[in-house]
Amino acid sequence: MKRILLVLTALVAAFTASAQIQFGEKGGYMTIGLESNNILYVNDAKLGTTYPSKFGSNDYLKLDYVNGRFSVGVQGEAYLPALQGYDDLRNNGFDKPKVMLASKYIQWQDANYSVMVGNVYDQFGNGLIFRSFEDRQLGINNSIEGGRVTATFGNIVSVKALFGRPRLYSSANGYSRGWIGSQYARSTVGGADLSVSLSDIIGSEELMMSIEGSYVNRRERLDRELNGMNYGTDYFPYFELTSPDLNMYSARLNLDYKGFTLRGEYAGKGKDISSGAVLGKAAKGSAVLAELGYNVGGLSVSAQVRRLEMMGTSLSLYGNLGVMGNTLNYLPALTRQHTYMLAALNPCQMNAEGELAVQADIYYTLRSKQSRQRYWNFHANYSTAYTLKAYQTASGKRELLWSDVNVDVERQWNKQWKTTVMFSRQEWNTSHGQGPALPSTTFASNIFVGDVMYKINKKFSLRMEAQYLLSNDYEGDWVAGLVEFNVAPHWSVFFSDMYNLGTTKTNYYNGGLSFTHNRTRVQVSYGRNRAGYVCSGGVCRYQPAYTGVNLMLTTSF
């Protein structure tokens, strides 16, 4: 109870503020951002869940001071303790209350260059070989503690370089010789990225073309003895590595011409142990990504093709390979990211070991010439992914990992009414290409969604969803619904429910209200949540089932 009171006190204190803190008429200013996610867990006999610790809280406080070209900032984090499902944190000591200084930086930025010292967040190209980022919904923060320098030369050349040690919460299972509990890996990461604008060199205004390249090095001492025990040279695939250096590189081409866009990237990496490797051996990796798009009037068409082979890259070889926090690059699932409950019930799981994936989208907008409030939006999406190698499946053949077809139509009838209907056909392989030890069964679902928004007047609005999942596989049929009543500009009340008509006969209800004022939003809800994957940007975290009260706050000033 004391923890809950402390959190509530912090929320009230943050809510009372409403503006930036200014230092003098010509001085700098400070911005403050606070995010707090708290759950009071309730034992649920239907789910079979009990909790020795019934409270969890993930809290983030970020302070930034800016004065002209100079800026400095820090981020503090408190886990009181970490929420269930954030295993990278809970397995490394955050299952108990803990407060820490998570990141800090000092930066000087001019029109043509910048210098930063501290925790660096960045991405090279599409992230195939490097991305350091924070995603609080997933529990990822793999920033590089070190430094970064960027420079631009006119509009033609831009370059950046960075070096440091990556932040890593994942436990090393006792293999780190005193490293357990540290916020950082033993490895170091360095890299450089170069971009050259060919269109500026030739002086073209219609054709936009650039070539880019990146290099990344991960260096980590290789242990022949782990935790004081000599396992021999054939016990672990680690011993197939002969150099502490992992070198990665990528080359990219970007082209835009009269509505056409073309993006291409090739990435390669040296001998490494792919995270979550099925093969169980060290091997070289490669990736190819191609994107093609066309946009004219109300029509937009795009297609993506990606091939991955042994591209799961870890921050540290001794930090639990395959866990979410121990990742150096960014490989999202090449599929549509659904927001409707039943469409997102069983999301696609990317396979970095070996995957060939394709995705295509078609958008078309048809607007009324007489009224801006009347239009049609049509969208069709298709994606599919197959295993790349025979050893990834029990059949010894390449198999389907994922396939879906999505069609949705949005209609704005007038100022008051808007409707959306969607159909999604999804198929997925239960083994996810994780090796012959797992059975390969393909499940299929047909999902129907209806979404209606009615604006009663300028202040009140009502939104309703009705969803149905039809399947002869897995857990059978599902039905779901949502009702949301909004009172502009502050209040929103909602209730949703998912019910399994098939094998479990379990309903997952959730209801609550939210209050928004300026840049502050507070939400309180209570409900039962199904075990499954929570996804953000195509990357997913497994969330165990739970029932409880959720209090969320986000504010900035």
C-alpha positions in Angstrom: 0.0 0.0 0.0 2.9 2.4 0.7 4.2 1.9 -2.8 0.8 2.7 -4.3 0.6 5.9 -2.2 4.1 6.9 -3.3 3.2 6.4 -7.0 -0.1 8.3 -6.6 1.8 11.2 -4.9 4.2 11.4 -7.8 1.3 11.4 -10.3 -0.5 14.2 -8.5 2.7 16.2 -8.4 3.3 15.7 -12.1 -0.2 16.5 -13.0 -0.1 20.0 -11.4 2.5 21.2 -13.8 1.6 22.4 -17.3 4.4 24.3 -18.9 8.1 24.2 -19.7 10.5 25.6 -17.0 12.1 28.7 -18.5 15.3 30.1 -17.1 15.3 33.9 -17.8 14.1 35.7 -21.0 17.0 34.5 -23.1 18.1 31.6 -21.1 17.6 27.9 -21.6 14.6 25.8 -20.7 14.0 22.4 -19.1 11.5 19.8 -20.2 10.3 17.0 -17.9 8.7 13.8 -19.0 7.1 11.2 -16.7 5.7 7.8 -17.5 4.3 5.4 -15.0 2.6 2.0 -15.5 1.3 0.3 -12.3 -0.6 -3.0 -11.9 -2.1 -4.4 -8.7 -2.4 -8.1 -9.5 -5.4 -10.1 -8.4 -5.3 -13.9 -8.0 -7.6 -15.5 -10.6 -8.7 -19.1 -10.3 -9.9 -19.2 -13.9 -6.5 -18.3 -15.2 -4.7 -20.2 -12.5 -2.6 -17.2 -11.5 -1.3 -16.3 -8.1 1.3 -13.7 -7.2 3.6 -13.6 -4.2 4.2 -10.0 -5.0 0.9 -8.4 -6.0 2.2 -5.0 -7.1 4.4 -4.0 -10.1 5.4 -0.6 -11.3 7.6 0.5 -14.2 8.4 4.3 -13.9 10.5 6.6 -16.1 11.4 10.2 -15.4 13.3 12.1 -18.1 14.9 15.6 -17.6 16.3 17.6 -20.5 17.9 21.1 -20.4 18.4 23.0 -23.7 20.3 26.3 -24.1 21.0 27.2 -27.7 23.3 24.6 -29.2 23.9 22.9 -25.8 21.7 20.3 -24.3 22.0 17.8 -21.4 19.7 15.2 -20.0 19.2 12.3 -17.7 16.6 9.5 -17.3 15.9 7.8 -14.0 13.9 4.6 -13.8 12.2 2.9 -10.9 10.9 -0.6 -10.8 8.8 -1.3 -7.6 9.3 -4.1 -8.7 9.2 -4.6 -12.5 5.9 -5.7 -14.0 5.2 -9.3 -14.8 6.2 -10.2 -18.4 9.3 -8.0 -18.4 11.6 -11.0 -18.0 14.8 -9.3 -19.0 14.3 -7.0 -16.0 12.9 -9.5 -13.5 15.5 -12.1 -14.1 18.3 -9.7 -13.4 17.3 -8.4 -10.0 14.4 -6.2 -10.8 11.9 -8.5 -9.3 12.6 -6.4 -6.2 12.2 -2.7 -5.9 15.0 -0.8 -7.6 15.8 2.8 -8.6 18.6 3.7 -10.9 20.1 6.4 -13.2 19.4 4.7 -16.5 20.8 7.1 -19.1 22.5 10.5 -19.4 24.0 12.7 -22.1 25.7 16.0 -22.9 25.5 17.3 -26.5 26.7 20.2 -28.6 24.9 20.6 -31.9 25.6 23.0 -34.7 24.1 23.2 -38.2 26.9 21.0 -39.6 28.1 18.9 -36.8 27.2 17.5 -33.3 29.1 15.9 -30.5 27.4 13.7 -27.9 28.8 12.0 -24.8 26.6 9.6 -22.8 23.9 7.1 -23.8 23.4 7.2 -27.6 20.3 6.1 -29.4 20.7 5.7 -33.2 20.1 3.5 -36.2 22.0 2.8 -39.3 19.8 2.4 -42.4 16.9 0.0 -41.8 18.5 -1.3 -38.6 19.6 -4.6 -40.2 23.0 -4.4 -38.5 22.5 -1.7 -35.8 19.8 0.0 -33.9 20.0 1.3 -30.3 16.6 2.4 -29.1 14.2 2.5 -26.2 10.7 0.9 -26.2 9.1 0.9 -22.8 6.2 -1.2 -23.9 8.6 -4.0 -24.8 11.1 -3.3 -22.0 14.0 -2.7 -24.4 16.7 -0.1 -23.8 19.9 -1.1 -25.6 21.5 2.4 -25.7 25.3 2.7 -26.3 27.1 4.4 -23.4 30.0 6.2 -25.0 30.0 8.9 -27.6 28.8 9.9 -31.1 30.1 12.5 -33.6 28.1 13.6 -36.7 29.0 15.9 -39.6 27.4 17.1 -42.8 29.1 18.8 -45.7 26.6 20.8 -47.6 23.7 18.7 -48.8 26.1 16.1 -50.3 27.8 14.1 -47.6 26.8 13.2 -44.1 28.7 11.0 -41.7 28.4 9.8 -38.2 30.5 7.5 -35.9 29.9 6.1 -32.4 31.5 3.9 -29.9 30.7 2.6 -26.4 29.4 -0.3 -24.4 25.7 -1.4 -24.8 23.2 -1.4 -22.0 22.0 -4.9 -21.2 19.8 -6.0 -18.4 19.8 -9.7 -19.3 21.3 -12.0 -16.7 24.4 -13.9 -17.9 23.5 -17.1 -16.0 26.7 -17.0 -13.9 29.0 -17.0 -16.8 30.1 -13.4 -16.5 32.5 -13.5 -13.6 31.0 -10.8 -11.6 29.1 -9.1 -14.4 25.6 -10.3 -13.1 23.5 -7.3 -12.0 25.4 -4.8 -14.1 23.4 -2.5 -16.5 25.9 -3.0 -19.3 27.4 -5.8 -21.3 31.1 -6.7 -21.3 31.2 -6.1 -25.0 31.9 -2.8 -26.9 30.2 -1.6 -30.0 31.6 0.8 -32.6 30.4 1.9 -36.0 30.2 4.5 -38.7 27.6 5.5 -41.3 28.0 7.4 -44.5 25.5 8.9 -46.8 26.2 10.6 -50.2 23.5 12.5 -52.2 24.2 11.8 -55.9 21.3 14.0 -57.0 22.9 17.0 -55.4 26.2 16.2 -57.0 24.6 16.1 -60.5 22.2 18.9 -59.7 19.0 17.0 -60.4 15.7 18.4 -59.0 13.4 15.6 -60.3 15.6 12.6 -59.4 16.5 12.1 -55.7 19.2 9.5 -55.4 21.6 8.6 -52.6 24.0 5.8 -51.7 24.8 4.9 -48.1 27.0 2.5 -46.3 27.6 1.4 -42.7 30.1 -0.6 -40.7 29.6 -2.0 -37.1 32.0 -3.9 -34.9 31.1 -5.8 -31.7 34.1 -6.8 -29.6 33.9 -9.2 -26.7 36.5 -11.3 -25.1 35.9 -15.0 -25.7 35.9 -17.3 -22.6 37.2 -20.8 -22.9 36.3 -21.3 -19.3 32.9 -20.3 -18.1 32.1 -19.9 -14.5 35.4 -21.6 -13.6 34.6 -24.8 -15.5 36.3 -26.0 -18.6 33.7 -27.5 -20.9 36.0 -28.5 -23.7 36.2 -27.2 -27.2 33.2 -29.1 -28.6 30.7 -28.3 -25.9 29.5 -24.9 -26.9 29.3 -23.3 -30.4 31.1 -20.4 -28.7 34.3 -22.3 -29.2 33.9 -22.2 -33.0 34.6 -18.4 -32.8 38.3 -17.6 -33.1 38.2 -13.8 -32.9 36.7 -11.5 -30.3 35.6 -9.2 -33.2 32.3 -9.4 -35.1 32.3 -7.2 -38.2 29.1 -6.2 -39.9 28.5 -4.0 -42.9 25.7 -2.8 -45.2 25.2 -1.0 -48.5 22.1 1.0 -49.4 20.5 2.7 -52.4 17.6 5.2 -52.2 15.8 6.5 -55.3 12.8 8.8 -55.8 11.5 9.8 -59.2 8.0 11.2 -60.1 6.0 9.2 -57.5 8.2 6.1 -57.7 10.4 5.1 -54.8 13.0 2.4 -54.6 15.0 1.3 -51.5 17.5 -1.4 -51.3 19.9 -2.7 -48.7 22.3 -5.6 -48.4 23.9 -6.5 -45.1 26.5 -9.0 -44.1 28.0 -10.2 -40.9 31.0 -12.3 -39.9 31.0 -15.6 -38.1 28.7 -15.3 -35.1 26.2 -17.2 -33.1 22.7 -16.2 -34.2 20.5 -15.4 -31.2 18.2 -18.4 -30.6 20.1 -20.4 -33.1 18.4 -23.6 -34.3 21.6 -24.8 -36.1 23.6 -24.6 -32.8 26.8 -23.5 -34.7 28.6 -20.3 -35.4 28.0 -19.1 -39.0 28.1 -16.0 -41.2 24.9 -14.1 -41.8 23.4 -11.9 -44.5 20.2 -10.0 -45.2 18.6 -8.4 -48.3 15.8 -5.9 -48.1 14.1 -4.3 -51.1 11.2 -1.8 -51.2 9.3 -0.5 -54.2 6.5 2.1 -54.0 4.3 4.3 -56.3 2.2 7.2 -55.3 -0.1 9.2 -57.5 -3.3 11.1 -56.7 -5.3 8.9 -54.2 -3.5 5.7 -55.1 -0.5 4.4 -53.2 1.2 1.0 -53.8 4.1 -0.5 -52.0 5.9 -3.8 -51.8 8.7 -5.2 -49.6 10.9 -8.3 -49.9 13.3 -9.4 -47.2 15.7 -12.3 -46.9 17.3 -13.1 -43.5 19.9 -15.7 -42.8 21.6 -16.0 -39.4 21.0 -12.3 -38.7 20.0 -12.5 -35.0 22.8 -10.4 -33.5 23.3 -10.1 -29.7 24.8 -7.4 -27.6 26.7 -10.0 -25.7 27.4 -13.7 -26.3 27.2 -14.3 -22.5 23.9 -12.5 -21.9 21.2 -15.1 -22.6 21.0 -15.4 -26.4 17.5 -15.0 -27.8 16.1 -12.8 -25.0 14.5 -9.6 -26.1 16.9 -7.1 -24.4 20.0 -8.8 -25.8 19.7 -7.6 -29.4 21.9 -5.3 -31.4 19.9 -4.9 -34.6 16.3 -4.4 -35.6 14.4 -7.1 -37.4 10.6 -6.5 -37.2 8.0 -8.9 -38.6 7.3 -7.9 -42.2 3.5 -8.0 -41.7 0.7 -5.6 -40.9 0.6 -4.4 -37.3 -3.0 -4.9 -36.1 -4.7 -2.9 -33.4 -8.1 -4.8 -33.3 -8.2 -7.4 -30.5 -8.9 -10.5 -32.4 -6.7 -9.6 -35.4 -3.8 -9.2 -33.0 -4.5 -12.4 -31.1 -1.7 -14.4 -32.6 0.8 -12.0 -34.2 3.6 -13.1 -36.6 6.9 -14.0 -35.1 10.0 -13.1 -37.2 12.7 -15.8 -37.6 16.2 -14.2 -37.8 17.7 -17.7 -38.3 16.3 -18.0 -41.8 13.3 -16.3 -43.4 12.1 -15.1 -46.8 9.2 -12.7 -46.4 7.1 -10.5 -48.7 4.6 -7.8 -48.0 2.4 -5.6 -50.3 0.0 -2.8 -49.6 -2.5 -0.9 -51.8 -4.2 2.2 -50.6 -6.9 4.2 -52.5 -8.7 7.3 -51.3 -11.9 8.6 -52.9 -13.1 12.0 -51.7 -16.3 13.9 -52.4 -15.9 17.1 -54.3 -18.9 18.6 -52.6 -18.0 17.8 -48.9 -14.6 17.4 -47.2 -16.4 15.3 -44.5 -17.3 12.5 -47.0 -14.7 10.1 -48.3 -13.8 6.4 -48.9 -10.5 4.8 -47.8 -9.7 1.4 -49.3 -6.8 -0.7 -48.1 -5.6 -4.2 -49.0 -2.6 -5.9 -47.5 -0.8 -9.2 -48.1 2.2 -10.8 -46.5 3.8 -14.2 -46.3 7.0 -15.7 -44.8 8.7 -19.0 -45.4 11.6 -20.8 -43.7 14.9 -20.5 -45.5 16.7 -23.8 -44.6 15.6 -27.4 -44.3 17.0 -27.8 -40.7 14.4 -25.3 -39.4 11.5 -27.7 -39.7 10.6 -31.3 -38.7 9.7 -32.1 -42.3 13.2 -31.2 -43.5 11.5 -28.9 -46.2 10.9 -25.2 -46.4 7.6 -24.5 -44.7 5.1 -21.6 -44.4 5.8 -19.5 -41.3 3.1 -16.9 -41.8 0.5 -15.7 -44.3 -2.3 -13.1 -44.1 -4.6 -11.2 -46.3 -6.3 -8.1 -45.0 -9.0 -5.9 -46.6 -10.5 -2.9 -44.9 -12.8 -0.1 -46.0 -13.3 3.1 -44.1 -16.2 5.4 -44.9 -16.8 8.9 -43.6 -20.5 9.4 -44.3 -20.8 12.9 -42.9 -19.7 15.0 -39.9 -21.3 12.5 -37.5 -20.9 9.0 -38.8 -17.8 7.0 -39.7 -17.6 3.2 -40.3 -14.8 0.7 -40.8 -15.2 -2.9 -41.9 -12.2 -5.3 -42.0 -11.6 -8.9 -43.0 -8.3 -10.7 -42.1 -7.3 -14.2 -43.1 -4.3 -15.4 -41.1 -2.3 -18.6 -41.2 0.7 -19.4 -39.0 3.1 -22.3 -38.3 3.1 -23.3 -34.6 6.8 -24.1 -34.7 7.8 -20.7 -36.0 10.7 -22.4 -37.8 12.4 -23.1 -34.5 13.7 -26.5 -35.4 12.8 -30.2 -35.9 12.1 -30.8 -32.2 8.9 -28.7 -32.5 5.8 -29.9 -34.4 4.9 -28.1 -37.6 1.2 -27.4 -37.6 -0.5 -24.7 -39.6 -3.5 -22.9 -38.0 -5.9 -20.6 -39.9 -8.2 -17.9 -38.7 -10.8 -15.7 -40.4 -11.4 -12.4 -38.6 -14.3 -10.1 -39.2 -14.4 -6.6 -37.7 -17.0 -3.8 -37.7 -16.1 -0.4 -36.2 -18.6 2.5 -35.9 -17.9 6.1 -34.7 -20.8 8.4 -34.0 -20.2 12.1 -33.0 -23.3 13.1 -31.1 -22.1 16.7 -31.0 -18.9 18.6 -30.6 -18.4 17.3 -27.1 -19.8 13.8 -27.0 -18.9 10.8 -29.2 -19.5 7.1 -29.2 -17.4 4.3 -30.7 -18.3 0.6 -30.9 -16.5 -2.5 -32.3 -17.8 -5.9 -33.0 -15.4 -8.7 -33.9 -15.6 -12.4 -34.7 -12.8 -15.0 -35.3 -13.8 -18.1 -37.1 -11.4 -21.1 -36.9 -11.5 -24.9 -36.8 -8.0 -24.9 -35.3 -6.2 -24.1 -32.0 -8.7 -22.6 -29.5 -11.6 -22.4 -32.0 -13.9 -19.4 -32.4 -13.7 -16.1 -30.6 -16.1 -13.1 -30.2 -15.1 -9.6 -29.0 -16.6 -6.2 -28.6 -15.8 -2.7 -27.4 -17.8 0.3 -26.4 -16.0 3.7 -25.9 -17.8 6.9 -24.8 -15.8 10.2 -25.1 -16.4 13.6 -23.5 -14.1 16.0 -25.3 -11.6 17.2 -24.5 -10.9 15.4 -21.2 -12.8 12.2 -20.5 -13.1 8.7 -22.0 -14.9 5.6 -20.6 -14.5 2.2 -22.2 -15.4 -1.5 -21.8 -14.2 -4.4 -23.9 -14.5 -8.1 -23.8 -13.1 -11.1 -25.7 -14.7 -14.5 -25.2 -13.5 -17.9 -26.4 -16.3 -20.0 -27.8 -14.1 -22.9 -28.4 -11.9 -24.9 -26.0 -11.3 -22.5 -23.0 -14.7 -20.8 -22.6 -12.9 -17.9 -21.0 -13.8 -14.3 -21.3 -11.2 -11.5 -21.1 -12.9 -8.3 -19.9 -11.4 -4.9 -19.5 -13.0 -1.6 -18.4 -11.9 1.8 -17.3 -11.7 5.5 -17.8 -9.0 8.0 -18.8 -8.6 11.7 -18.2 -6.5 14.0 -20.5 -5.4 17.5 -19.8 -2.9 19.3 -22.0 0.0 16.9 -22.2 -1.1 14.8 -19.2 -3.0 11.5 -19.5 -4.2 9.3 -16.6 -5.9 6.0 -17.2 -7.4 3.5 -14.7 -8.7 0.1 -15.8 -9.5 -3.3 -14.4 -9.6 -6.5 -16.3 -8.4 -10.0 -17.2 -5.7 -10.3 -19.8 -4.9 -13.3 -22.0 -1.4 -14.7 -22.3 0.1 -13.9 -25.6 2.5 -11.5 -27.4 2.4 -7.7 -27.0 3.9 -6.1 -30.1 5.3 -2.7 -30.8 6.7 -1.8 -34.2 6.7 -5.4 -35.4 8.7 -6.7 -32.3 6.9 -8.7 -29.7 7.3 -9.5 -26.0 5.5 -12.5 -24.4 3.1 -11.4 -21.7 1.7 -14.0 -19.2 -1.9 -14.0 -18.3 -3.0 -11.8 -15.4 -6.0 -10.1 -13.8 -5.6 -6.8 -12.0 -6.0 -3.0 -11.7 -3.9 -0.9 -14.0 -3.0 2.7 -13.4 -1.1 4.5 -16.2 0.2 8.1 -16.4 2.1 9.9 -19.1 2.9 13.6 -18.8 5.4 16.1 -20.1 6.0 19.8 -19.3 
